[in-house]
Amino acid sequence: MSLVLRVDGDRWRAHLRQVAAGEPGLVPVAKGNGYGFTVGRLARKAAWLGVDTLAVGIYDELDSVAHRFDGDLLVLTPWRPHGDAEGVDAAISSRVIHTVSRLEDLGALLAREPQARFVLERTTSMLRHGMSAAELRSAGQELAGRDGPHRLEGVALHLPLAAGSHLPEVERLLTDVVSAGLPRPAGTVVWVSHLTGDELGRLRAAYPDFTFRPRIGTDLWLGDRTALRATATVLDVHAVDRGDVFGYRGRTVPRAGHLLVVSGGTAHGIGLEAPLGDASVKGRAATFVRGGLDAVGFVRSPFTVDGKQRLFAEPPHMQASMLFLPSGARVPDVGDEVDVRVRYTATAFDGVEVS
Ligand SMILES: *Cc1c(COP(=O)(O)O)cnc(C)c1O
């Protein structure tokens, strides 16, 4: 296999269980590349955890989760009249919870799907999606005047990754929720992101009438990094001398060593890393005098070989990368695995292996 996400299954599952036990009302988030694991695998894990609701990012992701997880499915991207919600399979529409982030969309959604289930999103300091306090009040009035098969499921708040405490902001937003006069009990269910366990604890104590439902992705799936490892495979090894020509651009090797061809390239999301060490002109001049490889334009790669993060011999190719291994380092064999440092949310792995 080529670029693989290796998961220590016992450790990972223990972490998932621990988060679920500590977060009542947890709503796991499975979106995008599934945080590296694929959305489908996360749906099965959510089923295994026994939660009642799973969140996906976009309507298109519903098909990958609906047959692996049989609870409710919250779509985080707001519903729009011209949007992808049209394509939702009728067989699962009663499990889908829409996010309504504009007053005008509330009427439009209910006109199209009178039995729709939905949360109303209130804007936060993120200013991504959502209604103002006044719009939320208007939504409350609209719902109060409308009987019907539709089901309000609560209010959604998408909070930033806070540098400080979220509490003052959440308290202000909860005041808006209260004054919106939404039908109860749904009007007291608040779906939140990025609150710490301590913040949630304080909110639950201060607002005992409210139910807080934390939507968590990163801290759940990627919360125990020691359970995770990304590996690439050595595909080829070439001994080279100073002056040998290689690569797409006919560069020359600056000194003796080995060129390694490893799996993992731009198609996987492998990119150039920041230049090594001191990037100042003076610093680079000093490295040049010492004969540093970054001075000849080699850039740090995310691949670790023989205990060290190695340099790209040239920018990553589509599915493979060429590294330079200076002489003296232990040379791996073709077929060996090497560690790669990647952003799990931005990497398209060829496979996931859970032990
Ligand atoms: C992605 C997302 C989350 C989960 O974010 P993490 O940082 O991965 O926990 C929660 N809520 C919304 C609206 C999101 O888009």
The ligand as a Tripos MOL2 file, in Angstrom:
@<TRIPOS>MOLECULE
LIG
   15    15     1     0     0
SMALL
NO_CHARGES

@<TRIPOS>ATOM
      1 C1        -16.6080   21.0790   11.3870 C.3       1 LIG1
      2 C2        -17.6550   21.5820   12.3120 C.ar      1 LIG1
      3 C3        -17.6770   21.1540   13.6400 C.ar      1 LIG1
      4 C4        -16.6180   20.2430   14.2160 C.3       1 LIG1
      5 O1        -15.4100   20.9410   14.2610 O.3       1 LIG1
      6 P1        -14.0910   20.2650   14.8820 P.3       1 LIG1
      7 O2        -13.1780   21.4130   15.0620 O.co2     1 LIG1
      8 O3        -13.5840   19.2790   13.8990 O.co2     1 LIG1
      9 O4        -14.4960   19.6350   16.1730 O.co2     1 LIG1
     10 C5        -18.7050   21.5980   14.4500 C.ar      1 LIG1
     11 N1        -19.6620   22.4140   13.9730 N.ar      1 LIG1
     12 C6        -19.6630   22.8660   12.6890 C.ar      1 LIG1
     13 C7        -20.7490   23.7680   12.2260 C.3       1 LIG1
     14 C8        -18.6570   22.4640   11.8170 C.ar      1 LIG1
     15 O5        -18.6670   22.9070   10.5610 O.3       1 LIG1
@<TRIPOS>BOND
     1     1     2 1
     2     2     3 ar
     3     2    14 ar
     4     3     4 1
     5     3    10 ar
     6     4     5 1
     7     5     6 1
     8     6     7 2
     9     6     8 1
    10     6     9 1
    11    10    11 ar
    12    11    12 ar
    13    12    13 1
    14    12    14 ar
    15    14    15 1
@<TRIPOS>SUBSTRUCTURE
     1 LIG1         1 GROUP 0 **** ****
